Amino acid sequence: MNHKLIALATAALCAAGAHAQSSVQVTGLMDVYAGSMKMAGDAKRKSVVDSGGMTTSWFGFKGTEDLGGGLKASFQLTSFIQVDDGTQGRFPKDTFFSRDANVSLSGGFGSVLLGRWMAPNFLPSVIGNPLGDSFEFSPLILHKNVPLFNASNWKATTPSDTGWSNQIVYSTPNIGGFKANLQYQFGEQPGDNGKKNIGANFFYFGGPLTVTGYYERDQISNPAVPNTYLGTTKKDWMLAAAYDFKAVKPYLSYGQTKADNSPDKAKTLQLGASAPLGGGSLLASWAKTELSASNLDRKTLTVGYDYYLSKRTDVYAMFMNDRITSQPTGNSFGVGIRHRF
């Protein structure tokens, strides 16, 4: 009996030691809202229960193994989901793990990642506006990343999606609040004549001050499989800053996009602010995008309130006004709940 107890204790200690060296986490975020939506250029209004009012819903697995000597191996496999009806992905034919599918090594040198991960434009855009990564209500994200399939024929100004496949990323260590990512996406097509996407972004967090920005030079599409040539070379950049005064946190961003095969240059200015109020935050953001050669502009304003029921769960209400030159004005309203796990 004693031998059995010793064996069981030894096995338990070994298992505890292995667990201390590595971990796998099931994680995600569910966000669903009810609203009445009408974008600029829409002929009619629609009432919806939809997914991703403030954050695109997702779920998946993340893991890390401590290799010793300060070196760690990590993986991410995360998938988007539409909570309102259970559909996988953001849109038809979206790849299953289109949010993340990668493996990385990290240490004192920084980290190196291989696989599918965020594009350079995504995180600076999220950090640079008070409504984060809302693809329904954030003016900055709507202008940059969401095309409108209506009479306005609005094209997203970001060259090639918010995630890149087949990429290699080098991330610097954190140096006094500063960190940067250098990213290269391979075209992977026979006879592609070197078509590729390259880009970089940076982040500075110094007390109340946040500064971020990115640059991209894109030639291939995402998340198409296989990747296809865009037919042009597109260049896109943005700088953004925010300062937390405690009573209010203002945001400012400016960026430009230009494609070789178009005379238009898209110029996007965004102003925003957040302010704590009664266990939540008042949020406001305004963005204006001008197309230099088309005499066309888009102006979008969103105001709302986000209230935290706990550290993991919040409820929100948003109102948005959307205007595009020579198109019917759109007004939208939504209330929703967001839960992290």
Secondary structure as UniProt FT lines:
FT   HELIX           2..21
FT   STRAND          22..37
FT   TURN            40..41
FT   STRAND          46..51
FT   STRAND          58..68
FT   TURN            69..70
FT   STRAND          71..82
FT   TURN            83..86
FT   STRAND          87..88
FT   TURN            92..93
FT   TURN            96..97
FT   STRAND          100..107
FT   TURN            108..109
FT   STRAND          110..118
FT   TURN            120..121
FT   HELIX           122..127
FT   TURN            130..133
FT   TURN            135..137
FT   HELIX           139..145
FT   TURN            151..152
FT   STRAND          163..171
FT   TURN            176..177
FT   STRAND          178..186
FT   TURN            190..191
FT   TURN            193..194
FT   STRAND          196..206
FT   TURN            207..208
FT   STRAND          209..220
FT   STRAND          229..243
FT   STRAND          249..259
FT   TURN            260..261
FT   STRAND          265..277
FT   TURN            278..279
FT   STRAND          280..291
FT   TURN            292..295
FT   STRAND          296..308
FT   STRAND          313..324
FT   TURN            325..326
FT   STRAND          330..340
//
